[in-house]
Every structure is written in structure tokens, then in C-alpha cells.
Amino acid sequence: MIEELVKRYPVLESVKGQIEDAYKILETCYEDGGKLLIAGNGGSAADSDHIVGELMKGFVKRRPVSAELAEALKQTDPERGEELAKKLQGGLPAIALTNHAALSSAFANDVDGMLSYAQQLNGYGKAGDVFLGISTSGNSENVMYAAVTAKAKGLKVIGLTGKTGGKLAKLADVAIIVPEQETYKIQELHLPIYHALCLMLEDRFYAE
């Protein structure tokens, strides 16, 4: 998958090793029953939500539920259970910290809006989980506060950045620093990278 990615986007040859390392961190996280927490700003907030959409349902595979769950659903409610067993899909747990308006606005009003991602990280995160911070400069302060909280709680941190990688690259366990300087060009390269990661994870954890 990474070779195909680099063939389509040759500029990513320089970060091929970092993409592999990020995948290994995510694979271990899911093997051990962990989850992925994601945050960014603006277009990177949209990317955070996009990633959740690829992980929490079928991406290119159907991901049928296990026979055990299918049977339990039918036993619980024969009519609805049959429908659920046919249509539910397997999900790799992922949460975008960008979507909780009531919590974020309350924390911003009562405490400090710059720390709202960190607050969610503190509530959701546990050792064995992974935090993916997306920042085109690597210097987004709210993402940095979340990354510091993640490290302190024993989470692995992946940075998806551009330019020099900024402060996030120095803190992250793995930093994927795409070789572009302009924000929109960085974001254009972030998408195929996280698509490749999601595809590899789906291929690893779902046979069908």
C-alpha cells in the first residue's frame, strides 16, 4: 500500500519510513484494544473527522459483524436484530476531538479554550491509545497541549505536519512531515497518507 502511495505521489518518498512507523504504532494500538484520538484546526479538523469516517465503518471492505454478535442481536430482538446483523459493520475505535461543541464551548467559557482538546484527551485517553495531531505548521498550540497531555498519560503521539514539522515533530513518537511549505499543498498530501493508513488497518483487521 505504501509503495502504491509513493508511486502515485513521488514527493512522499522522503516520508515513506515515517508512514510505515505510524502504521505500526496504530496496528499495535488496535491489536491491544486501544483507540485513536485525533485533533486539528480548520481543514485539519475536517481531516480528523474524515479519518474517523474511514475507520469506524467499512472503507473498501464490508466488515460484517462476527457470527457471535449477529446471533446475540437476533436473540435480543428477532426483527431488529436480523436487520442489525445484516447492516452493522466492524469499526476501529476513533474519536475526532473536533466535534463536541457543547463540551468545547463550555470549557472555553469556564476555563481555557486553548486547552479543550487537552481536556478531552485527558478524559478519553489511556495508556495504549494513540493521539494523532494534525497541524500543517506543527505549531498549533491547542494541538500541542493535547500532545503533551497524551505523552504524560502514556499514549503514543503521531504528528501529521508540513514545513519544518514545528514543535509537534519534536514531541511526537513519529512525525510525518510532508515536504511542502504552503498550507493547502500540505493538506493535499495529508489526505492520501491517512487514506493509505486507514486502508492498511482495514486490510489487517478485516478479512472480508
Secondary structure, DSSP 8 states (H G I E B T S, - for coil): -HHHHHHH-GGGGGGHHHHHHHHHHHHHHHHTT--EEEE-STHHHHHHHHHHHHHSS-SSS--B--HHHHHHHHHH-HHHHHHHHHH-B----EEETT--HHHHHHHIIIIIGGGHHHHHHHHH--TT-EEEEE-SSS--HHHHHHHHHHHHTT-EEEEEE-TT-HHHHHH-SEEEE-S--SHHHHHHHHHHHHHHHHHHHHHHH---
